[in-house]
Amino acid sequence: MYNRNLMMFANLNNVPITKDDRIFILMGATHTAYFKDFLRRSPKFKEVNALQYLK
């Protein structure tokens, strides 16, 4: 399971993005727990609450 999540995160890192881009990732609870950990450790991404952008 860990290797699968790591591969998914590696694929996300390969997506060309700019500083102004936003990425919305919809996934289940187990994947989300891993991704939250990966995102916290990555200087490339900043995790924000999606509810800030929904009306």
C-alpha positions as CSV (number, residue, x, y, z in Angstrom):
1,M,0.0,0.0,0.0
2,Y,2.8,2.4,0.9
3,N,4.6,1.8,-2.5
4,R,1.4,2.4,-4.4
5,N,0.8,5.8,-2.6
6,L,4.5,6.7,-3.1
7,M,4.1,6.0,-6.9
8,M,0.9,8.1,-7.0
9,F,2.8,11.0,-5.3
10,A,5.7,10.6,-7.7
11,N,3.3,10.9,-10.6
12,L,1.9,14.1,-9.1
13,N,5.4,15.5,-8.8
14,N,5.9,14.8,-12.5
15,V,3.0,17.1,-13.5
16,P,4.3,20.4,-14.7
17,I,2.8,23.2,-12.6
18,T,3.3,26.9,-12.0
19,K,3.2,28.8,-8.8
20,D,-0.4,30.0,-9.6
21,D,-1.8,26.5,-10.3
22,R,-4.1,24.6,-8.0
23,I,-4.5,20.9,-7.9
24,F,-7.6,19.2,-6.5
25,I,-7.1,15.5,-5.6
26,L,-10.1,13.4,-4.7
27,M,-9.3,10.1,-3.1
28,G,-10.3,7.7,-0.3
29,A,-9.4,8.0,3.3
30,T,-6.4,5.7,3.3
31,H,-4.7,7.4,0.3
32,T,-5.5,10.8,1.8
33,A,-3.7,9.9,5.0
34,Y,-0.5,9.0,3.1
35,F,-0.8,12.1,0.8
36,K,-1.2,14.4,3.7
37,D,2.0,13.1,5.1
38,F,3.8,13.4,1.8
39,L,2.5,16.9,1.1
40,R,3.6,18.2,4.6
41,R,7.1,17.1,3.8
42,S,7.3,18.5,0.3
43,P,8.5,22.0,-0.3
44,K,6.8,22.0,-3.7
45,F,3.2,21.8,-2.5
46,K,1.0,23.6,0.1
47,E,-2.0,21.8,1.4
48,V,-5.1,24.0,1.9
49,N,-8.7,23.2,2.9
50,A,-10.8,22.9,-0.3
51,L,-13.8,24.3,1.5
52,Q,-12.2,27.7,1.2
53,Y,-12.8,27.6,-2.5
54,L,-16.4,26.2,-2.5
55,K,-19.5,28.3,-2.2
